[in-house]
Amino acid sequence: MVKYCGYLLTDSWLRQRALDMGYPPPKTLQDSNGIVELASMQVMARAGVFSYARVRRVKTPKGKYFWCIALACDDPFTVGERLSTRAPPEADYKALKEALGKDFPPRWYRAI
């Protein structure tokens, strides 16, 4: 079972972020997925983690699904991830943590 270390984001938070950035409201599922991608990329770029973070779908221990800005992956053989296998030091994710309004380090979640 592959796990990602990162911060959870909801669809509604990402859509609101996109609206705040000036994107029009999505009209189709494809529009919604595109907006989620654009908003997450913008957050990662502004926080300085774009080059080594990935957005992935994860499942919490309670069975809920979220988007995750992943900073690490516990499976070194996951093709194309290019993520560290260890959680990064706080200096590497501090700006992301602040941008997301989190007050805790990134956590590990199961990939789906």
Contacts in CASP RR format, 6 or more apart in sequence:
PFRMAT RR
TARGET T0000
AUTHOR 0000-0000-0000
METHOD contacts of the structure
MODEL  1
MVKYCGYLLTDSWLRQRALDMGYPPPKTLQDSNGIVELASMQVMARAGVF
SYARVRRVKTPKGKYFWCIALACDDPFTVGERLSTRAPPEADYKALKEAL
GKDFPPRWYRAI
1 110 0 8 1.000
1 111 0 8 1.000
2 73 0 8 1.000
2 74 0 8 1.000
2 75 0 8 1.000
2 78 0 8 1.000
2 110 0 8 1.000
2 111 0 8 1.000
3 73 0 8 1.000
3 74 0 8 1.000
3 75 0 8 1.000
3 108 0 8 1.000
3 109 0 8 1.000
3 110 0 8 1.000
3 111 0 8 1.000
4 54 0 8 1.000
4 56 0 8 1.000
4 58 0 8 1.000
4 68 0 8 1.000
4 70 0 8 1.000
4 72 0 8 1.000
4 73 0 8 1.000
4 74 0 8 1.000
4 83 0 8 1.000
4 108 0 8 1.000
4 109 0 8 1.000
4 111 0 8 1.000
5 70 0 8 1.000
5 71 0 8 1.000
5 72 0 8 1.000
5 73 0 8 1.000
5 74 0 8 1.000
5 87 0 8 1.000
5 106 0 8 1.000
5 107 0 8 1.000
5 108 0 8 1.000
5 109 0 8 1.000
6 68 0 8 1.000
6 69 0 8 1.000
6 70 0 8 1.000
6 71 0 8 1.000
6 72 0 8 1.000
6 106 0 8 1.000
6 107 0 8 1.000
6 108 0 8 1.000
6 109 0 8 1.000
7 68 0 8 1.000
7 69 0 8 1.000
7 96 0 8 1.000
7 97 0 8 1.000
7 100 0 8 1.000
7 102 0 8 1.000
7 106 0 8 1.000
7 107 0 8 1.000
8 58 0 8 1.000
8 60 0 8 1.000
8 66 0 8 1.000
8 67 0 8 1.000
8 68 0 8 1.000
8 109 0 8 1.000
9 40 0 8 1.000
9 66 0 8 1.000
9 67 0 8 1.000
9 68 0 8 1.000
9 69 0 8 1.000
9 100 0 8 1.000
10 66 0 8 1.000
10 67 0 8 1.000
11 32 0 8 1.000
11 36 0 8 1.000
11 67 0 8 1.000
14 35 0 8 1.000
14 36 0 8 1.000
14 39 0 8 1.000
14 40 0 8 1.000
14 67 0 8 1.000
15 25 0 8 1.000
15 26 0 8 1.000
15 32 0 8 1.000
15 35 0 8 1.000
15 36 0 8 1.000
15 39 0 8 1.000
17 39 0 8 1.000
17 42 0 8 1.000
17 43 0 8 1.000
18 35 0 8 1.000
18 36 0 8 1.000
18 38 0 8 1.000
18 39 0 8 1.000
19 25 0 8 1.000
21 38 0 8 1.000
21 39 0 8 1.000
21 42 0 8 1.000
23 35 0 8 1.000
23 38 0 8 1.000
23 39 0 8 1.000
26 32 0 8 1.000
26 34 0 8 1.000
26 35 0 8 1.000
36 67 0 8 1.000
37 55 0 8 1.000
40 55 0 8 1.000
40 67 0 8 1.000
40 69 0 8 1.000
41 50 0 8 1.000
41 55 0 8 1.000
43 69 0 8 1.000
43 96 0 8 1.000
43 99 0 8 1.000
43 100 0 8 1.000
44 50 0 8 1.000
44 53 0 8 1.000
44 55 0 8 1.000
44 69 0 8 1.000
44 96 0 8 1.000
46 95 0 8 1.000
46 99 0 8 1.000
47 93 0 8 1.000
47 95 0 8 1.000
47 96 0 8 1.000
47 98 0 8 1.000
47 99 0 8 1.000
48 95 0 8 1.000
48 96 0 8 1.000
49 69 0 8 1.000
49 71 0 8 1.000
49 92 0 8 1.000
49 93 0 8 1.000
49 95 0 8 1.000
49 96 0 8 1.000
52 71 0 8 1.000
52 82 0 8 1.000
52 83 0 8 1.000
52 84 0 8 1.000
53 69 0 8 1.000
53 70 0 8 1.000
53 71 0 8 1.000
53 83 0 8 1.000
53 96 0 8 1.000
54 69 0 8 1.000
54 70 0 8 1.000
54 81 0 8 1.000
54 83 0 8 1.000
55 67 0 8 1.000
55 68 0 8 1.000
55 69 0 8 1.000
55 70 0 8 1.000
56 67 0 8 1.000
56 68 0 8 1.000
56 70 0 8 1.000
56 111 0 8 1.000
57 65 0 8 1.000
57 66 0 8 1.000
57 67 0 8 1.000
57 68 0 8 1.000
57 111 0 8 1.000
57 112 0 8 1.000
58 65 0 8 1.000
58 66 0 8 1.000
58 67 0 8 1.000
58 68 0 8 1.000
58 70 0 8 1.000
58 109 0 8 1.000
58 110 0 8 1.000
58 111 0 8 1.000
58 112 0 8 1.000
59 65 0 8 1.000
59 66 0 8 1.000
59 109 0 8 1.000
59 110 0 8 1.000
59 111 0 8 1.000
59 112 0 8 1.000
60 66 0 8 1.000
60 109 0 8 1.000
60 110 0 8 1.000
61 110 0 8 1.000
65 112 0 8 1.000
66 109 0 8 1.000
68 109 0 8 1.000
69 96 0 8 1.000
69 100 0 8 1.000
70 83 0 8 1.000
71 83 0 8 1.000
71 84 0 8 1.000
71 87 0 8 1.000
71 88 0 8 1.000
71 92 0 8 1.000
71 93 0 8 1.000
71 96 0 8 1.000
71 106 0 8 1.000
72 83 0 8 1.000
72 84 0 8 1.000
72 85 0 8 1.000
72 86 0 8 1.000
72 87 0 8 1.000
72 88 0 8 1.000
72 106 0 8 1.000
73 81 0 8 1.000
73 83 0 8 1.000
73 84 0 8 1.000
73 85 0 8 1.000
73 111 0 8 1.000
74 85 0 8 1.000
74 108 0 8 1.000
75 81 0 8 1.000
75 85 0 8 1.000
76 85 0 8 1.000
87 105 0 8 1.000
87 106 0 8 1.000
87 108 0 8 1.000
88 106 0 8 1.000
90 97 0 8 1.000
90 105 0 8 1.000
93 105 0 8 1.000
93 106 0 8 1.000
97 103 0 8 1.000
97 104 0 8 1.000
97 105 0 8 1.000
97 106 0 8 1.000
END
